[in-house]
Amino acid sequence: MKPLTQDLSILNKFKFEIPPVGVKYLLNKPEGIKQLDKNMALCEMIKEAQLRSTPFYMSRENEDCAGAFSMGMGEVPPFAASGQIGPELKIFKEDRGNRRLYESLPKVQLNTVNYIVFATLDKLTFNPDVLFLLATPRQAEIVMRALTYDTGEIWENKTTPVMGCAWLFAYPFISGKVNFLPTGMTFGLIAKEVLDPGQIIIAIPYNKLPTIIQSLEEMEWFLPSYEMGRDKYVEYFHQLLGRLAQASQNP
């Protein structure tokens, strides 16, 4: 793994209650890092990384849910791909609804990722392929505004009621787009009690990280309009509109 080359210390300014976690997708076994010593769902490994003092890596044998399939660590079993699980769990009315989901899920190419390394921000020594931030809605607004601050990029949120892990781990890596997901809205996170509801998981792919970090260093985090109160803001905004309209008439 190539060493971390970008200064991510600006993220410490958020004072996240739950530390950010970076992941690295590897074909070959990483050196100098211990393997996870238990089995769990892929989504749970984010939480596990936050509880550990040292980085770890996982392989297919550590994953006991369906997240490994989205990372190309094996084929989806026919009974799952045909949609039989969802109706049994009362998530879908019939197999066909669940099946349609599997037709559109993002998946990393088969057998190209054999290992995933997890490390919290303070232990991150490698350039992450995806960085996960666990934020409050107000913290998330700042991060997402940093994404669009310079580029005007549109925010997107993509997920499904099940297999939320595919949209967090695979989709940002494949698409190169930032994705975000409110906790308490996907089946696995709820059933496995992974994270408390009301948080925002932001998955940042490596290609968007420089843009966000640079914008966080340049922009105002706490906008004056947010501190005015409703009435003062409305008055200020109307005055602003009038001033700009008058200026446009007298170039």
C-alpha positions as a Markdown table, in Angstrom:
| # | Residue | x | y | z |
|---|---|---|---|---|
| 1 | Met | 0.0 | 0.0 | 0.0 |
| 2 | Lys | 1.3 | 3.5 | -0.8 |
| 3 | Pro | 1.7 | 5.7 | 2.2 |
| 4 | Leu | -0.8 | 8.5 | 3.0 |
| 5 | Thr | 0.2 | 11.5 | 1.0 |
| 6 | Gln | -2.6 | 13.9 | 1.8 |
| 7 | Asp | -3.0 | 15.9 | 5.0 |
| 8 | Leu | -6.4 | 15.1 | 6.4 |
| 9 | Ser | -5.9 | 16.9 | 9.7 |
| 10 | Ile | -8.6 | 19.5 | 8.8 |
| 11 | Leu | -11.2 | 16.7 | 9.5 |
| 12 | Asn | -10.2 | 16.8 | 13.2 |
| 13 | Lys | -11.8 | 20.2 | 13.4 |
| 14 | Phe | -15.2 | 18.5 | 13.2 |
| 15 | Lys | -14.5 | 16.7 | 16.5 |
| 16 | Phe | -16.6 | 13.8 | 15.2 |
| 17 | Glu | -18.0 | 11.8 | 18.1 |
| 18 | Ile | -17.4 | 8.6 | 16.0 |
| 19 | Pro | -14.0 | 8.7 | 14.3 |
| 20 | Pro | -13.7 | 8.5 | 10.5 |
| 21 | Val | -12.6 | 5.2 | 8.9 |
| 22 | Gly | -10.6 | 4.7 | 5.8 |
| 23 | Val | -10.6 | 1.5 | 3.8 |
| 24 | Lys | -8.2 | 0.0 | 1.2 |
| 25 | Tyr | -9.2 | -2.6 | -1.4 |
| 26 | Leu | -6.4 | -5.1 | -2.2 |
| 27 | Leu | -5.9 | -8.1 | -4.4 |
| 28 | Asn | -2.9 | -9.3 | -2.3 |
| 29 | Lys | -2.6 | -9.8 | 1.4 |
| 30 | Pro | -1.4 | -6.7 | 3.2 |
| 31 | Glu | 1.9 | -6.9 | 5.2 |
| 32 | Gly | 2.3 | -5.8 | 8.8 |
| 33 | Ile | -1.5 | -5.7 | 9.5 |
| 34 | Lys | -3.4 | -8.4 | 11.5 |
| 35 | Gln | -6.5 | -10.1 | 10.2 |
| 36 | Leu | -9.8 | -9.6 | 11.8 |
| 37 | Asp | -10.3 | -12.3 | 14.4 |
| 38 | Lys | -14.0 | -12.7 | 14.2 |
| 39 | Asn | -16.8 | -12.9 | 11.7 |
| 40 | Met | -19.4 | -10.2 | 11.0 |
| 41 | Ala | -21.2 | -8.2 | 8.3 |
| 42 | Leu | -19.2 | -5.8 | 6.2 |
| 43 | Cys | -21.1 | -2.8 | 7.5 |
| 44 | Glu | -20.3 | -3.8 | 11.1 |
| 45 | Met | -16.6 | -3.6 | 10.3 |
| 46 | Ile | -16.8 | 0.2 | 10.2 |
| 47 | Lys | -18.0 | 0.1 | 13.8 |
| 48 | Glu | -15.4 | -2.5 | 14.7 |
| 49 | Ala | -12.6 | -0.3 | 13.3 |
| 50 | Gln | -13.8 | 2.5 | 15.5 |
| 51 | Leu | -13.5 | 0.3 | 18.6 |
| 52 | Arg | -10.0 | -1.0 | 17.9 |
| 53 | Ser | -6.7 | 0.7 | 18.6 |
| 54 | Thr | -5.0 | -0.8 | 15.5 |
| 55 | Pro | -5.9 | -1.3 | 11.9 |
| 56 | Phe | -7.0 | -4.7 | 10.6 |
| 57 | Tyr | -7.9 | -6.4 | 7.4 |
| 58 | Met | -10.7 | -8.7 | 6.4 |
| 59 | Ser | -11.0 | -11.5 | 3.9 |
| 60 | Arg | -14.0 | -13.5 | 2.6 |
| 61 | Glu | -13.9 | -15.8 | 5.5 |
| 62 | Asn | -14.5 | -12.9 | 7.9 |
| 63 | Glu | -17.8 | -11.7 | 6.2 |
| 64 | Asp | -20.9 | -13.5 | 7.3 |
| 65 | Cys | -23.5 | -11.4 | 5.5 |
| 66 | Ala | -23.9 | -10.3 | 1.9 |
| 67 | Gly | -21.4 | -7.5 | 1.8 |
| 68 | Ala | -18.6 | -9.7 | 0.4 |
| 69 | Phe | -20.7 | -10.3 | -2.8 |
| 70 | Ser | -20.8 | -6.5 | -3.6 |
| 71 | Met | -17.0 | -6.5 | -3.3 |
| 72 | Gly | -16.6 | -9.3 | -5.8 |
| 73 | Met | -15.6 | -11.9 | -3.1 |
| 74 | Gly | -17.8 | -14.6 | -4.6 |
| 75 | Glu | -21.0 | -14.9 | -6.6 |
| 76 | Val | -24.4 | -14.2 | -5.1 |
| 77 | Pro | -26.2 | -17.5 | -4.4 |
| 78 | Pro | -29.1 | -18.3 | -6.8 |
| 79 | Phe | -31.7 | -18.3 | -4.0 |
| 80 | Ala | -30.6 | -14.8 | -3.0 |
| 81 | Ala | -30.3 | -13.4 | -6.6 |
| 82 | Ser | -33.7 | -14.8 | -7.4 |
| 83 | Gly | -35.2 | -12.7 | -4.6 |
| 84 | Gln | -36.2 | -15.4 | -2.1 |
| 85 | Ile | -34.8 | -13.8 | 1.0 |
| 86 | Gly | -36.7 | -10.5 | 1.0 |
| 87 | Pro | -40.2 | -11.9 | 1.2 |
| 88 | Glu | -39.2 | -14.2 | 4.0 |
| 89 | Leu | -38.0 | -11.2 | 6.0 |
| 90 | Lys | -41.2 | -9.3 | 5.1 |
| 91 | Ile | -39.2 | -6.6 | 3.3 |
| 92 | Phe | -40.6 | -7.3 | -0.1 |
| 93 | Lys | -44.0 | -8.5 | -1.2 |
| 94 | Glu | -42.8 | -11.0 | -3.7 |
| 95 | Asp | -39.5 | -12.4 | -5.0 |
| 96 | Arg | -39.6 | -10.2 | -8.1 |
| 97 | Gly | -39.2 | -7.0 | -6.1 |
| 98 | Asn | -36.2 | -8.3 | -4.3 |
| 99 | Arg | -34.8 | -9.8 | -7.5 |
| 100 | Arg | -34.9 | -6.4 | -9.3 |
| 101 | Leu | -32.6 | -5.0 | -6.7 |
| 102 | Tyr | -29.9 | -7.5 | -7.4 |
| 103 | Glu | -30.1 | -6.6 | -11.1 |
| 104 | Ser | -28.9 | -3.1 | -10.4 |
| 105 | Leu | -26.7 | -3.4 | -7.3 |
| 106 | Pro | -23.1 | -2.0 | -7.8 |
| 107 | Lys | -20.6 | -4.8 | -7.6 |
| 108 | Val | -16.8 | -4.8 | -7.8 |
| 109 | Gln | -15.5 | -7.1 | -10.5 |
| 110 | Leu | -15.3 | -10.7 | -9.3 |
| 111 | Asn | -12.1 | -11.8 | -7.5 |
| 112 | Thr | -10.3 | -8.4 | -7.9 |
| 113 | Val | -10.7 | -7.6 | -4.2 |
| 114 | Asn | -9.5 | -10.3 | -1.8 |
| 115 | Tyr | -8.7 | -8.1 | 1.3 |
| 116 | Ile | -10.0 | -4.9 | 2.8 |
| 117 | Val | -8.0 | -2.9 | 5.3 |
| 118 | Phe | -9.7 | -0.8 | 7.9 |
| 119 | Ala | -8.2 | 2.1 | 9.9 |
| 120 | Thr | -9.5 | 5.0 | 11.8 |
| 121 | Leu | -8.3 | 8.5 | 10.8 |
| 122 | Asp | -5.7 | 8.7 | 13.6 |
| 123 | Lys | -4.2 | 5.4 | 12.5 |
| 124 | Leu | -4.5 | 6.0 | 8.8 |
| 125 | Thr | -1.1 | 5.4 | 7.1 |
| 126 | Phe | -2.3 | 4.6 | 3.6 |
| 127 | Asn | -4.2 | 6.5 | 0.9 |
| 128 | Pro | -7.8 | 5.3 | 1.4 |
| 129 | Asp | -9.9 | 4.1 | -1.5 |
| 130 | Val | -13.0 | 5.2 | 0.4 |
| 131 | Leu | -13.2 | 7.3 | 3.6 |
| 132 | Phe | -16.3 | 7.0 | 5.8 |
| 133 | Leu | -17.4 | 9.9 | 7.9 |
| 134 | Leu | -20.0 | 9.4 | 10.6 |
| 135 | Ala | -21.5 | 12.8 | 11.1 |
| 136 | Thr | -24.4 | 14.7 | 12.6 |
| 137 | Pro | -26.7 | 16.3 | 10.0 |
| 138 | Arg | -25.1 | 19.7 | 10.5 |
| 139 | Gln | -21.6 | 18.3 | 10.2 |
| 140 | Ala | -22.7 | 16.4 | 7.0 |
| 141 | Glu | -24.0 | 19.7 | 5.6 |
| 142 | Ile | -20.6 | 21.2 | 5.9 |
| 143 | Val | -18.9 | 18.2 | 4.3 |
| 144 | Met | -21.3 | 18.0 | 1.4 |
| 145 | Arg | -21.1 | 21.8 | 0.9 |
| 146 | Ala | -17.4 | 21.3 | 0.6 |
| 147 | Leu | -18.0 | 18.9 | -2.3 |
| 148 | Thr | -20.0 | 21.5 | -4.2 |
| 149 | Tyr | -18.2 | 24.7 | -3.0 |
| 150 | Asp | -15.9 | 24.9 | -6.0 |
| 151 | Thr | -17.5 | 22.7 | -8.6 |
| 152 | Gly | -21.2 | 23.1 | -8.1 |
| 153 | Glu | -21.5 | 19.3 | -8.1 |
| 154 | Ile | -25.0 | 18.0 | -7.4 |
| 155 | Trp | -25.4 | 15.9 | -4.2 |
| 156 | Glu | -26.6 | 12.4 | -4.8 |
| 157 | Asn | -27.9 | 9.7 | -2.4 |
| 158 | Lys | -28.3 | 6.2 | -3.7 |
| 159 | Thr | -29.2 | 3.2 | -1.6 |
| 160 | Thr | -31.7 | 0.3 | -1.3 |
| 161 | Pro | -33.7 | -1.1 | 1.7 |
| 162 | Val | -31.3 | -4.0 | 1.8 |
| 163 | Met | -27.6 | -4.4 | 0.8 |
| 164 | Gly | -26.8 | -0.8 | 2.0 |
| 165 | Cys | -23.2 | -2.0 | 2.2 |
| 166 | Ala | -23.0 | -2.1 | -1.6 |
| 167 | Trp | -23.9 | 1.6 | -1.9 |
| 168 | Leu | -21.3 | 2.5 | 0.8 |
| 169 | Phe | -18.4 | 0.2 | -0.1 |
| 170 | Ala | -18.7 | -0.5 | -3.8 |
| 171 | Tyr | -20.7 | 2.3 | -5.4 |
| 172 | Pro | -18.4 | 5.3 | -4.5 |
| 173 | Phe | -15.3 | 3.3 | -5.5 |
| 174 | Ile | -16.8 | 2.2 | -8.9 |
| 175 | Ser | -18.6 | 5.5 | -9.7 |
| 176 | Gly | -16.2 | 8.0 | -8.2 |
| 177 | Lys | -19.1 | 9.7 | -6.6 |
| 178 | Val | -19.7 | 10.7 | -3.0 |
| 179 | Asn | -22.6 | 8.8 | -1.5 |
| 180 | Phe | -24.4 | 9.4 | 1.8 |
| 181 | Leu | -26.8 | 7.4 | 3.8 |
| 182 | Pro | -28.9 | 8.3 | 7.0 |
| 183 | Thr | -28.5 | 5.6 | 9.6 |
| 184 | Gly | -31.8 | 3.9 | 10.6 |
| 185 | Met | -32.9 | 3.5 | 7.0 |
| 186 | Thr | -31.5 | 0.2 | 5.7 |
| 187 | Phe | -32.4 | -3.2 | 7.0 |
| 188 | Gly | -29.0 | -4.6 | 7.9 |
| 189 | Leu | -28.0 | -1.5 | 9.9 |
| 190 | Ile | -31.2 | -1.7 | 11.9 |
| 191 | Ala | -31.4 | -5.4 | 12.4 |
| 192 | Lys | -27.7 | -5.7 | 13.4 |
| 193 | Glu | -27.8 | -2.5 | 15.6 |
| 194 | Val | -24.7 | -1.2 | 13.8 |
| 195 | Leu | -25.2 | 2.5 | 14.4 |
| 196 | Asp | -27.8 | 4.6 | 16.2 |
| 197 | Pro | -30.4 | 6.2 | 13.9 |
| 198 | Gly | -30.0 | 9.9 | 13.1 |
| 199 | Gln | -26.4 | 9.9 | 11.9 |
| 200 | Ile | -25.2 | 10.4 | 8.3 |
| 201 | Ile | -22.7 | 8.1 | 6.8 |
| 202 | Ile | -20.7 | 9.8 | 4.1 |
| 203 | Ala | -18.7 | 7.6 | 1.8 |
| 204 | Ile | -16.0 | 9.6 | 0.0 |
| 205 | Pro | -14.0 | 8.0 | -2.8 |
| 206 | Tyr | -10.3 | 8.7 | -3.2 |
| 207 | Asn | -10.8 | 11.0 | -6.3 |
| 208 | Lys | -13.2 | 13.4 | -4.4 |
| 209 | Leu | -11.1 | 13.6 | -1.2 |
| 210 | Pro | -8.7 | 16.3 | -2.4 |
| 211 | Thr | -11.6 | 18.5 | -3.5 |
| 212 | Ile | -13.4 | 18.2 | -0.2 |
| 213 | Ile | -10.3 | 18.8 | 1.9 |
| 214 | Gln | -9.2 | 21.8 | -0.1 |
| 215 | Ser | -12.7 | 23.4 | 0.1 |
| 216 | Leu | -12.9 | 22.7 | 3.9 |
| 217 | Glu | -9.6 | 24.6 | 4.2 |
| 218 | Glu | -10.9 | 27.6 | 2.2 |
| 219 | Met | -14.6 | 28.0 | 2.8 |
| 220 | Glu | -16.6 | 29.4 | 5.8 |
| 221 | Trp | -18.0 | 26.4 | 7.7 |
| 222 | Phe | -20.6 | 28.3 | 9.7 |
| 223 | Leu | -22.5 | 30.6 | 7.4 |
| 224 | Pro | -23.7 | 33.9 | 8.9 |
| 225 | Ser | -27.2 | 33.3 | 7.6 |
| 226 | Tyr | -27.5 | 30.3 | 9.9 |
| 227 | Glu | -27.0 | 32.5 | 12.9 |
| 228 | Met | -29.4 | 35.3 | 12.1 |
| 229 | Gly | -32.7 | 33.7 | 12.9 |
| 230 | Arg | -35.6 | 33.4 | 10.5 |
| 231 | Asp | -36.9 | 37.0 | 10.5 |
| 232 | Lys | -33.5 | 38.7 | 10.2 |
| 233 | Tyr | -32.4 | 36.3 | 7.5 |
| 234 | Val | -35.6 | 37.0 | 5.4 |
| 235 | Glu | -35.0 | 40.7 | 5.8 |
| 236 | Tyr | -31.4 | 40.4 | 4.8 |
| 237 | Phe | -32.2 | 38.2 | 1.8 |
| 238 | His | -34.8 | 40.6 | 0.4 |
| 239 | Gln | -32.3 | 43.5 | 0.8 |
| 240 | Leu | -29.7 | 41.4 | -1.0 |
| 241 | Leu | -32.1 | 40.6 | -3.9 |
| 242 | Gly | -33.0 | 44.3 | -4.2 |
| 243 | Arg | -29.4 | 45.4 | -4.3 |
| 244 | Leu | -28.4 | 42.8 | -6.9 |
| 245 | Ala | -31.4 | 43.6 | -9.0 |
| 246 | Gln | -30.6 | 47.3 | -8.9 |
| 247 | Ala | -27.0 | 46.6 | -9.8 |
| 248 | Ser | -28.0 | 44.5 | -12.8 |
| 249 | Gln | -30.0 | 47.4 | -14.1 |
| 250 | Asn | -27.1 | 49.8 | -13.9 |
| 251 | Pro | -24.1 | 47.9 | -15.2 |
